[in-house]
Amino acid sequence: MTRLPTDAFAAFVGLDWADAKHDVCLQAAGSEQREHSSLDHTPEAIEAWVCSLQKRFEGKPIAIGLELNKGPIVFALRKYHSSCSFPSTP
C-alpha cells in the first residue's frame, strides 16, 4: 500500500454521509483541535462548504475520508481540484 505524505494536505476531513444531513469532522494540519459540523443534504450546501474550505485553506489540498466509493458526494467532490477523496470501502 502506497502511503501519501501527510504534510501534502492542509486539512483532514471525515465525512459521514446520511439521507438528511452529513456530519463532518475537520482537523487542520498541524493542529490537535477537531471541529465538528453538519451539512444539509443539498448540492448548494455541499458546494458552499467546499468553497469555504478552499478559501480557508487557500486552495491547498484537503484530504476527505468518505464511507462511500460512489454516489452523489463522491461525484460532487470530483469537480474540486483541492479535495482528495479517500473512500473507506473498496
C-alpha positions as CSV (number, residue, x, y, z in Angstrom):
1,M,0.0,0.0,0.0
2,T,1.4,3.4,-1.0
3,R,1.2,6.0,1.7
4,L,0.8,9.6,0.9
5,P,2.8,12.2,2.9
6,T,0.5,13.8,5.4
7,D,2.3,17.1,5.0
8,A,0.8,17.3,1.5
9,F,-2.6,18.2,3.0
10,A,-3.8,21.5,4.6
11,A,-6.6,19.7,6.4
12,F,-8.1,16.3,7.1
13,V,-11.9,15.7,7.0
14,G,-14.1,12.8,7.9
15,L,-17.5,12.9,6.3
16,D,-20.4,10.8,7.4
17,W,-23.0,10.7,4.6
18,A,-26.7,10.3,5.5
19,D,-30.1,11.0,4.0
20,A,-31.0,14.3,5.6
21,K,-27.6,15.7,6.8
22,H,-24.0,14.9,6.8
23,D,-21.7,15.0,9.8
24,V,-18.2,16.5,9.3
25,C,-15.1,16.3,11.5
26,L,-12.2,18.6,10.3
27,Q,-8.7,18.8,11.6
28,A,-6.3,21.4,10.2
29,A,-2.8,20.2,9.5
30,G,-0.5,21.0,12.5
31,S,-3.5,21.3,14.9
32,E,-4.7,18.9,17.5
33,Q,-8.1,20.5,17.6
34,R,-11.0,18.9,15.8
35,E,-14.0,20.9,14.5
36,H,-17.4,19.3,14.2
37,S,-20.3,20.5,12.0
38,S,-23.0,19.2,9.7
39,L,-24.2,19.9,6.2
40,D,-27.7,19.8,4.7
41,H,-28.3,17.2,2.0
42,T,-28.3,19.7,-0.9
43,P,-25.9,20.4,-3.7
44,E,-25.9,24.0,-2.7
45,A,-24.8,23.2,0.9
46,I,-22.1,20.9,-0.3
47,E,-20.8,23.5,-2.8
48,A,-20.8,26.3,-0.2
49,W,-18.9,24.0,2.3
50,V,-16.2,23.0,-0.2
51,C,-15.8,26.7,-1.4
52,S,-15.4,27.8,2.3
53,L,-12.7,25.1,2.7
54,Q,-10.9,26.2,-0.4
55,K,-10.9,29.8,0.7
56,R,-9.9,29.0,4.3
57,F,-7.0,26.7,3.2
58,E,-6.0,28.9,0.2
59,G,-6.7,26.2,-2.4
60,K,-4.2,23.7,-0.8
61,P,-5.1,20.0,-0.9
62,I,-7.6,18.7,1.6
63,A,-8.0,15.0,2.4
64,I,-11.6,13.9,2.7
65,G,-12.3,10.4,4.1
66,L,-15.6,9.0,2.9
67,E,-17.6,5.9,3.8
68,L,-18.6,5.6,0.2
69,N,-16.8,5.0,-3.0
70,K,-19.6,6.1,-5.3
71,G,-22.7,8.2,-5.1
72,P,-23.7,11.9,-5.1
73,I,-21.0,13.1,-2.6
74,V,-18.2,11.4,-4.5
75,F,-19.4,12.8,-7.8
76,A,-19.8,16.3,-6.3
77,L,-16.3,16.4,-4.8
78,R,-14.6,15.3,-8.1
79,K,-15.1,18.8,-9.6
80,Y,-12.9,20.4,-6.9
81,H,-9.2,20.1,-7.5
82,S,-8.2,20.9,-4.0
83,S,-10.1,18.0,-2.4
84,C,-8.7,14.5,-2.4
85,S,-11.4,11.8,-1.6
86,F,-10.4,8.6,0.2
87,P,-13.3,6.1,0.3
88,S,-13.2,3.7,3.2
89,T,-14.9,0.9,1.3
90,P,-13.4,-0.8,-1.8
